Each structure stands twice: as C-alpha cells, then as structure tokens.
Amino acid sequence: MIDLRSDTVTKPAEAMRAAMASAEVGDDVYGEDPTVNRLQDRAAEIFEREAALVVPSGCMANQIAIKVHTKPGDEVIIEDRSHIYLHEMGSASVISGVLLKPTRSEDRSGHLRWSEIEPALHIGHDYHGSATGLICLENSHNMAGGTVMTAEHCNDICDRAHSHNIPVHLDGARIFNAAVALDTTVGELTRGCDSVQFCLSKGLGAPVGSMLVGSREFINEARAWRKRLGGGMRQAGILAAAGLIALEESPKRLREDHANARRLAEGLAEIDGISLDHESVVTNIVIFDVSATGRTPADICNNLRDLGVLALGWDSVIRMVTHNGISLDDVDLTNETVNKILINDRR
Ligand SMILES: *Cc1c(COP(=O)(O)O)cnc(C)c1O
C-alpha cells in the first residue's frame, strides 16, 4: 500500500528502535529520566528558548498551552480551518472554558493577517463581551494545504498582539516543514510566539510524542497541567530516545518529502477534472478539488484503495501527504493510478 493519508503513518526507523532498546531511563514524573531531559534540553536549544516539555500528543500540547495562557470565559482568536478549532473535539471549551473565535483568512492561505485579527479583538472589559485571551496560529497550515507563514508575518502578529498584552500560541505540528520550505530555522520562525507546539510523530518520524517550548515559567505551568491531564509518563525515555533522533536527523530529509509532494501535485494538476494550483504546494501536503470529476472524494478514495493507494477525502477535496515512507516511484505510481481511475470513469 502507498499510504498518503498522513505523515502520522511513518514507522520508526531502525536507528530509532535501536536507541529505544538501549535508552537510559528514569521516572520522568520525578524529572529523573535522563533521555527525556536531554530531548527537552535539545529542543529548547534548537528553538532558542528557556525550556521544553515532552507531551504525549500534539492535541494535548495545544490544550495545555491554551489552558496556561487563558482563563475561563476568554475568547481565543483562531483561523477557521485550524486544527485546534476543527479537529480537537471542542477540548478548549471542555478543558479551559474558553470560546474559540473562528476567523477567516481572506486569501485562504490559512495565515491570518493582523488586519483580519484586529476586528475580532475584544480588549478591555465592556461588561458584555468575552475578552480576547489568546491568539493561536498554525504553521504549516494543514487544511490550507501545508502553506507556510514567514517569520516576518508571524513576528508582525506577535508584536501587535503583545502591544495589547495578548499572548500568541503557535500550533507548529509541522514547523520543521515550514522552516525547510522557507529556508530558515525554527528559532527564527517562532521567535515572537509565547509558546510553540511541534510534533515528533509526523514528518519527523518518531512513533509517539509532541513538545512544547517556551519560557521556564510557561513550561513549569505546562508541566503541572500535563500531570493534571494524565500526561505524566514514567520511563518516557524509551520514547524520547526516538524523539531525539527525530529532532536531530529528520529535518535534514524533509526537503525530499517536499520535492515528492511537488511532483505529485504537478502530475495531478494535469489530470482532467482535478483542480489544483501546484505552485501552492510548498511542503508535504497536497489537497486537490475533484468536484469537476462528477464523483465524490470518498468514491475516488475507495477506488484508489482497491488499487493500492490510500488517501483521505472530505467535502469536495482529497488530501495526500508525503513522508519518509513515500518514494519518488510511489509518487509516479500514484499519479498513474489516479489518472487510470479518472480516465476509466470518462469512458
Ligand atoms: C496532527 C496535528 C495536531 C495534533 O497532533 P496529535 O499528535 O495527532 O494529537 C495538531 N495540529 C496540527 C496542525 C496537526 O496537523
């Protein structure tokens, strides 16, 4: 099977399994796991921050950040197709008692401009509205097709938010993909944000885990909330050993995933009935519209599965994500397979 459903399907490399087998471990709830501590120190260093924390998942990392930054009744400004809004089961309302204010990015890039955030702000207490407590950004933006936000854009929002004393959290599940695409560092790209979440378990290829980075004060509070949410893990060094390899080695090969995604997009864009601007594919996510084929995404995905290709479909689109388990040959075979399905359909 050529599995393009997500970069979460990546399996740990041999080197990761070997490192896990021989990892030095301790009880991380006591802060005594040396491998977890090494991973946290390295992440803080790479992101040029005071501290970092290993968290079981990206969802938990985002929710901890929202909890630490807000108080119940606050409003959180967020792009209307962001993961935190669409795909975290209303957790921010359950755990933090906040309102998410979905806000549209007019150019559909997924990256809100200050001119779009400003009208959504509630600053100062007017005794009716709910005060803006946080702004959440996402880079790269999953549902917008892996689009990236530049450091300049991100800093602009952070500077203006901070001038109103509003913190900014970045859902950087795929921040390394964004940094590679923009030819910059994750430190540079996230400098203004008060907290950043990134996933070890996606394109970086670790089996489990995400990290939060920020100030020492933020991370201390985040550690307490991780424990409250049941995310305090004991000999977590077994996982951190794979995480360290993911963090050190995997960013170097993301360029390959991006080249494969671009080649996939170029092939797909030539197929009748598929609507896709291949120039917009700059990381590892390809989302294309199939409404002009007259068929549903689910139907096309079923046909693809029968021919050995897995993809995800919803609304009028299909998503394909490249990762370390996808080769150039897989990409070419996928393009041939989609072509075959849609051509057969036209006969
Ligand atoms: C996958 C993802 C998450 C959540 O990560 P999990 O580890 O699956 O909980 C958060 N944000 C974005 C943008 C994601 O793609």
The ligand as a Gaussian input file, in Angstrom:
#p B3LYP/6-31G(d) Opt

LIG

0 1
 C       -1.655000      16.385000      13.886000
 C       -1.860000      17.786000      14.287000
 C       -2.080000      18.126000      15.626000
 C       -2.275000      17.098000      16.717000
 O       -1.291000      16.181000      16.887000
 P       -1.609000      14.735000      17.540000
 O       -0.261000      14.285000      17.975000
 O       -2.204000      13.930000      16.452000
 O       -2.535000      14.959000      18.697000
 C       -2.202000      19.460000      15.923000
 N       -2.128000      20.397000      14.979000
 C       -1.924000      20.116000      13.692000
 C       -1.833000      21.217000      12.696000
 C       -1.800000      18.793000      13.294000
 O       -1.625000      18.511000      11.995000

